[in-house]
Structure formats: structure tokens, C-alpha cells
Amino acid sequence: MRQAACPSCGASVAFRGATSIVAVCGFCRSTLLRSGTKLEDIGKQAELLADPSPLQLGTEGQYRGVRFAIVGRIQYRYAAGVWNEWHCLLDDGRTAWLSDASGNYLFTFLRAPKLLPALADLEVGREVRLDDGTYEVANIERAHVVAGAGELPFKVGSGYEAVFIDLRGEGGRFATVDFSETPPLLYTGEQLPFETFRFLNLRDERGAAAPTARAEAFNCPSCGAPLERRFATTAAIGCASCSAVVDASDPKHAILSRALDHAARRTPTIPLGTRGKFEGVVFEVVGFMHREMTVDGETYGWDEYLLHNVEHGYRWIVQSQGHFSMVKGAANRPRVARSNPPRAQYLGRTFRHFQSYAATVAYVVGEFYWRVAVGDVARVEDYVAPPLILSGERSENEITWSLGEYVEPEALWRQLGLKSAPPKRIGIAPNQPSPHAGTVLRYWKAFAVFALIALAVQGALVLLSDSRVLHSEPFQYTPGRGARALTTPPFELRGTRPVPVAIRTVTNTANSWVFLDMTLIEKNTGRTYQLGREVSYYYGSSGGESWSEGDRKDRARIADLPPGTYYLEIEASGDTRGRSVSGRVEVFRDPPDWTNLIIVIVLLALFPLGAWWRSSAFEKRRWAESDYAPGADDDDDD
């Protein structure tokens, strides 16, 4: 580090970075250009605008395990407000830039690209191929330098104009092309959350509970009502009295828009100034917006609440028909596949396209970090993977992605400390979690377990059942001798309760049939069980192919036969074409019937099928509001 005295005021000026050629004196704001061992005063810097950034010169942090210190700053003004580029010196000797805009932090390094597209060829949404992969043009911005401070690697001055193209790639990759130089400068890096930098020596006035850098009060130029600009990043303020939207960054407070319709004025369900703690961070509700879209001649509206924290920037609460989502900017570029329906890949999850529409701003009140106006229109595409919703908004100069997560209204009200009751939910939200999510699979898993248990029980009963033959009796039927009954000797069926009994018949029929009239009689009670069974079997050949019909075997079953002593009477008749038919009749205890198992499995299957039906009905109601509802122009073939 080299120390030198300011030629203008004599204050000590430090050059810590080897690439630093400019230093701004912290006392007199003289811009000092280093040339060898000499310092040249090339003019004074303008005053920096007040902003709520928690960073300052001397702030230290870590990037990917490497310590760095902020040694310089450039403040830019653009259409939506101001942002800072902090010049960082890393312990490993590298220099980098930390962009701080509305709570978004991007860490980038200067690269030497092989080829960059021409500015005239770039437009929002276009894909650009760089050395390390493919990017999408996310923003085209023209900005002016407000002032510089600290050590910088090049000369800057108030009013200096630059055109920046912001590019976003997958995996959080970020790139910026600065077209103010020839050839253009390329900076590549990534966007990271505030807490990952582990900052030290932040501003003393930072903190979620005191995010205001300086309050500015003035009267609404439309109706004279008092307005207050509390945040330096505020670019527009909506007047609650007359619904006019005022340019907060304009000293004359020009009116950006007036209310299109007095009836469009709305009362926020969540009052401005409400504070809540989300993921350990306190945010304050600073703005309210009502937006609308028109589908098939019908207008649908929803509310959006802007939340602010000095370190973590901005978040949104989106309310539609009593459903709420917490929304924040998406750091990564989603990968969109234009299938039918389109799919978006983000953070390892697949989002399905829900709907595309034009969102129009209908009402605004409170503070906003861009120049919002009533009547502003953006083209929106929503992709859902409940409880998440991924939304892309495209305007003429910018495309932004945001990620929302469904919040139960009661839980949100507790986080915000609201005493009122949340609005009643109507219908189903696009990203509302299904109460049946996962239940279908759990039911099918339970079904598989119980079905296997039932199968095991049935198998055990079959293996352990007494299926020995109780009696076997041969018989013979000879045509022309008349019907003659055969009576078997008595046999005993033991036990204490009725059991299933089967009667199996095996014959030698050939191109004939025989009918057996069988009567099972209990010897002591005389109770009878009548069975009539036909056994037929035919075979032959036709056209060189053999065929057969029927079976030489037959099996009859008595489901519940009480224990006792039985005998069987058999009387045969039939058409045997003059030949004798012989066979055997066997009576045996029948193993457990498999019909009961089938009934049990069918009953068990009713539970997962019912869960599937409820889940399907819920999803049908969800997608009825999408671009893929039955009868929609673009039917979902998936």
C-alpha cells in the first residue's frame, strides 16, 4: 500500500491496489490521478447521493473463502434509481467489482473475451454465447455516473454515460458488458445472498429496524397531500389521497401517472408500515400495487405488496383471492424448454407452464424502487411446481425472473403480527400445495404392504390346510344298460366347524360327454347336497390344424360342509357313442378359496384409488384456471 498527500488539502490518500490509478480524497473530494510517483488533481467529484446501502469504503468480506476489502466506489444513476459498483481488492491479489442494487449483490471480475456481440444486435431475451457458456440478455440499461470515491482503476467523472447489458446464465452465472469503452469490457461472476459475504465494518446506521438513510417530505403535486420519501432507492411514490404516482427522484416531483379510474382505488389488506420477520430477517411493507389482466373479456385482479430490508433488499407478498405467496428475485436463469406445455428447470426442479398474460398496473400507493406508473404493462409467464411459482416478466428493456412460495394466510398473519382475520380463500391458487400431495403414493405403499400380508396369510392357510382325500371311488358308465346308481361306502369328515369340500371327477371321455348326478348324504341326519356335473371332451383336426374343446376333468365345491359321516350316490348318463366311459370320483377337503384374497385386495385398493381420485379432482380444479383448461385454445396433450 502506498500513502501520498492530497495536493489540494494535504490529507493522506492511500493506493492499496496495484491497478488503482485514481483515488478520491475523502476530505476535499479531489480526484487524484497517479502517474508513477506523481499525483495530479484532475478535478473534484460531485457529492454522492444518499442511499440505504449497508456497504461503505473499508467494508471487508469473503468471496468463496477469499477475504476482500472494498477500496473504491462508483455510483450510477439510471431510470429506476441509483446503484453502486464497489471496487474490491482480494487477498490473493485479484481485483473485482461488487454490484449493490436494491439488495441484490453481484460479484464480478474483468475478463478478456474472445468475441462479444455488437450492441445493435442485442435485445432482451436473446441468447448470447460467451467463452464460458450461454447467457440470456436480461437487461439493457443506460446509466450516468453520479460520482466516485476511494481507489478506482480508471478515471470517472460526474455525468459520464455508460450502456450496460446484463446477462444471466444457468447456475447463478452473471455477466455485464460495458459498451462505454472500445472495445467493450466484459465482467463475469455470480449473484449471491448478502449473508454469504460475511461482511465486517458495515455502516453503523444499517439494520432492518432502521432502513432509512434520509427522509424527504413534500406535498403531492396533484392534490397537495403530504408525501414522504424515506428510502434513497425510492424512485416513485403513489399518493393514497388522489392515486397519482409521483417521480420521487425528480426535484420538481413530476407526476408519472394519474388514476385511470377513481373506483380503482383500493385499501391494502396488509397496511403499509407493517413489519414481519421472514427467515430471520425483518422486512417492512413499503408499497402496495394492484395489477390486472384480461382473459376472454373478463378482468381479473390481484394485489402485490413491496417489502424492504436495508441489507437483503426487496421482497414481495402477492395476494390473489385470499391466497398468498412470498416472492423474491431469482438469482439464476431458468432453463425453459418450449415443449407442450413448456417446462422450466430451476434449482433442480421442473416447473410446468401455467399461463401467459399481460399484467397492467391499475393502482399504486407507497414507495417503489423503480418509476412505476398506472397503465404500465408487462408480459408475464407463470410456471408452477407447488408450492413454488416461477414467474418471468418482460418489458421493452428488461426481463426479470422471480420465485414465489405459497404461504398459509394464518401463518403469514402471525409473522406480520396482524390482529385482523386474513381474507377468505376462494378457489385454488396456481401454486397452492395439494392437501393430497404424497398421499396417493403413501396409500399405494400401504396397499402393497397389506396386500403382501394378505397373500402371505392366504399362502400359509393353503400350505397348512388339511387337503387329504376323504374318499375315492371308481365308476363306469356303459350305454344301453340303463341308469344305475353307484353308492359309495360311508366316509367321515372330522372337525368342529363346517369346512369347504371339493369333489373332483376324472374321466376318459373322447368326442363324447357324460352327466353325473351326484348326491352327498349325511348318514345320521339325512341331509343331502345335490350336484349335477357334466364332463365332455372333443378333439379333431381341420385344415391341417388340431383342435380340442372341453376337459376330461371336473371340479365341484361345497363351501361349508358340517362335520359328519357321509356317503355319495352317483348316477351317470350321456352320449358316449356306444362306448363305455370310466373314471374316478374323489372327495377331499378343499384348501382355502382364493376368492377371499381377491375380495380383500379389491377392498384394499379402494383406499389408494380414492386418494388418487381426490388428488386428481384437486389438480383438475387448479388447472381449470390455466391456459390448459378443458376447452382452452391450447389443449394440453401431455
GIMO-V406343 format. One record per helix or strand. SS is the DSSP state (alpha for helix, beta for strand). FROM is the first residue (numbers start at 1). TO is the last residue. Records with the same first field share a line. If there is no record, write none. Layout:
SS: FROM-TO  FROM-TO
//
This chain:
beta: 2-5  12-15  22-24  30-35  38-44  60-63  66-78  81-90  95-101  104-111  127-130  133-152  161-169  173-178  185-192  200-200  216-219  226-229  236-238  245-247  255-257  275-278  281-295  298-309  313-320  323-329  335-337  343-346  349-368  377-385  388-394  398-407  469-477  486-487  491-493  499-507  512-522  528-542  545-551  553-561  564-575  581-589
alpha: 119-121  170-172  194-197  208-210  262-264  409-416  439-464  595-623
//
